[in-house]
């Protein structure tokens, strides 16, 4: 995007309206609309979202929105309800569908954002600074498409980097990717 977007596109707004009831916190809906618009337009970092989408909130509000622990659970619950018809089709035609787990990296230039770490990108064989998102989905083999069922932003296990005696406070231990994948699969099934 090289020109600022003044108003949210109607298609994006209509899609986001389906999630309004799960975003009761002030500013959450506005942040959600801005992030969905960024995905549609291919804008990769928070600064550009705030810069190019005039309807977007500030970078700090976007980070606060993504930092809410209940966000993933709320959006996953809403999306799962919409997928009930697909899941019923799996029982009727199990050869057409299969579950898949995939992770993706969303690169960022800054590292002061919530959830940004340095990750190894196995496709480019290089280290990338950004978010890593784990997605559990259903693959429709007939249409060759992955239908996301659940997702979560992954965190690095920093317990080896920080200790309880550090000035930063207590050590931080996060689930590994495979633990998150098993937990999400358990929630889905």
N, C-alpha and C positions, 0 to 999 in steps of 0.2 A: 504494500500500500504506500503510494508516494503522495497521495492527496488525502487530507483529513476527511473522514466520514462524519457528516453532520448528524444524520439520523439513522437509527438502527433499521436495517432492511426488514420489511414486513414478514418475509419467510422466517427469519431468525426470531423475530418477536413472537410469531405464532407458535413456533416450536417451544420457546422458553415459557410461554404462558401455561403450557402443560405441567410445568414444575413450580408454579407460583405458590401453591399451597404448602410446599416443603421449604420455602424460603421466607419465613415470617420475620426474620431479623431485619432491622432497618438497614438498607443498603445492600442486602444480600441478593435481591433480585437484579438490581442494577449491575452488580459485579458479575452475576451469572450471565446476563445478557452480553456484557462486554467480553467475557471469556469465550462464549459460544461464537460471537462475531469474530473474535481473533482466530478461532479455529477455522471458520469459514474462509476468511481472507488470508490465512497463512501467516499471521503475525505471531512471532515466536517469543517475545519477551514483554514483561509487564510495563516497562518504560514506553515501548512503542504502542502498547494498547492505550495507555493514558494519553499519549501524544497524538495518535491518529484517529482515535474514536472519541469524538467530542462529547458523546453521551456516557462515556466510561468514568468511573470514580477514580480516585487517586491510586497510586501504586501501593501505598500502605493499606488502603481499604481492600484492594484486590488480594494482597498477601494475607490480611486478616481473614478474609472470606475463605481462602484456601486452607488456612490454618485451623479452621473449625473441625474438631474431631468427628462431629456428627454429620458433616457434609456428605462424605462418601456413603455412609449408611442410608441417609435420606434419599440421595439421588439413586442409589442402587435399588432401594425398595420401590421407588416410583417406576424405574425402568423395568424391573422384574415383573411388576403388574402388567405392563404393556406387553411383555414377552410370554405371558401365559399361553396365548394361542400358539406361539411357536413351539413352546415346550410340549403342548398337547400333540402337536404334529410329530414330534420326535417319537412318541409312543406308537403312533400309527405307522410311521415310516422310518425305522431306526437306521436303515442303510443310507438314507439321504443326509442325516445330520450326525455330527460328532462334536464333543467338547474339545476346546483347545485353550492353551494358556500361552500368552505372549507378553513380552515386555517391550517397551519402547522408550527411547530417550528423547526428551525435549530439551534441546541445547539452549543455554542462556549465557550471556556475556558476563553478567555479574554473579557474585557468589554470596551476597548479603541477603538473598531472598530465603524465605522459609522453605525447607525441603530440598534445597539445591546442594548437591555434592558432586564430586568428581567420580565419574563412572567409566568403566571400560566398555567401549562400543565394539562388540565382536564383528559387526558388519564392516566397519571402517578400520578395524584393528588400531584404534587410537583411544586416548582418554578424552572424555567430553565432560564439560561442566554443565549440569542441568538437572532436571527432574527425571526420575525413572518411574514409569507408570506400568503396573502389572494389570493385565486385562484377562479375565476369564470369559470365554465366549462360546457360541455355538456356530460351527461351520456348516453352512448350507452348501453341500457338494454340488447340487444342481445349479445354483446361481453363482458359485465360487465367491462367496462373501462370508465374512466373519460378523456375526451379530453379537455385540458386547452384552454380557449378562451382568458382570460385576467388575469393578475396577478399584484400584487403590494406589496412592502414591507411595513408593517404597522409600525407606530411609536406610542410611548406612549404619552399621553397628559401630558406634563410636566408643564402646567400652574399652577397647584396646588402645585408643588414642588418649582418652582422658581417664583420670583416676579420681578416687574420692578425695585425694589430697590436693588436687589442682585448685587454683583460684576460681575456676569457672563453676565450681560446685560439684554435685554428685555426677557420677558417670552415667552415660546415656546408653541403654541397651535397647535395640530394636529387633523386631522379627526379621529373619532372613527372607529372601525372595521365595524360597520353596515353602517356608512356613506360612507366609501370606497366601500363596497359591493354594495350599491345602485347606486353610481356613476359609477362603472364598469358595472353593469347590464344595466344602461341607455346607456352607450357607446356601449355595445354589441348589444342591441336591437334597 
